Amino acid sequence: MLASAVDLTQFAVRFRYPGEEQPGLEEARDWLALARKTYQEVRLRLPKDATD
Protein backbone atom coordinates (compact mmCIF):
# COMPACT_ATOMS: atom_id res chain seq x y z
CA MET A 1 0.00 0.00 0.00
CA LEU A 2 2.62 2.53 0.99
CA ALA A 3 4.55 1.89 -2.21
CA SER A 4 1.66 3.42 -4.15
CA ALA A 5 2.01 6.53 -1.98
CA VAL A 6 5.06 7.42 -4.06
CA ASP A 7 2.59 8.33 -6.81
CA LEU A 8 1.37 11.19 -4.61
CA THR A 9 4.64 12.97 -5.36
CA GLN A 10 3.71 12.98 -9.03
CA PHE A 11 0.38 14.60 -8.16
CA ALA A 12 2.03 17.21 -5.95
CA VAL A 13 4.54 18.21 -8.59
CA ARG A 14 2.24 18.02 -11.59
CA PHE A 15 -0.38 20.41 -10.23
CA ARG A 16 1.78 22.62 -8.03
CA TYR A 17 1.56 25.85 -9.98
CA PRO A 18 -1.56 27.81 -10.94
CA GLY A 19 -2.22 27.95 -14.64
CA GLU A 20 -0.81 24.49 -15.27
CA GLU A 21 -3.02 21.63 -16.36
CA GLN A 22 -5.45 20.83 -13.55
CA PRO A 23 -6.89 17.41 -12.70
CA GLY A 24 -10.45 16.57 -13.55
CA LEU A 25 -12.91 15.87 -10.77
CA GLU A 26 -12.60 12.09 -11.02
CA GLU A 27 -8.80 12.19 -11.07
CA ALA A 28 -8.75 14.52 -8.08
CA ARG A 29 -11.05 12.16 -6.19
CA ASP A 30 -8.74 9.24 -6.97
CA TRP A 31 -5.71 11.14 -5.68
CA LEU A 32 -7.60 12.18 -2.56
CA ALA A 33 -8.62 8.58 -1.88
CA LEU A 34 -4.98 7.49 -2.20
CA ALA A 35 -3.85 10.27 0.15
CA ARG A 36 -6.44 9.24 2.74
CA LYS A 37 -5.44 5.57 2.52
CA THR A 38 -1.79 6.51 2.88
CA TYR A 39 -2.56 8.66 5.92
CA GLN A 40 -4.44 5.81 7.58
CA GLU A 41 -1.64 3.32 6.86
CA VAL A 42 0.95 5.64 8.37
CA ARG A 43 -1.19 6.20 11.47
CA LEU A 44 -1.52 2.43 11.95
CA ARG A 45 2.27 2.14 12.05
CA LEU A 46 2.80 4.88 14.61
CA PRO A 47 2.94 4.15 18.36
CA LYS A 48 -0.44 4.69 20.00
CA ASP A 49 0.81 7.63 22.07
CA ALA A 50 1.88 9.41 18.88
CA THR A 51 -1.70 9.54 17.59
CA ASP A 52 -3.48 10.73 20.73
Helices and strands as residue ranges (DSSP letters): G 2-6, H 7-14, H 25-45, G 48-50
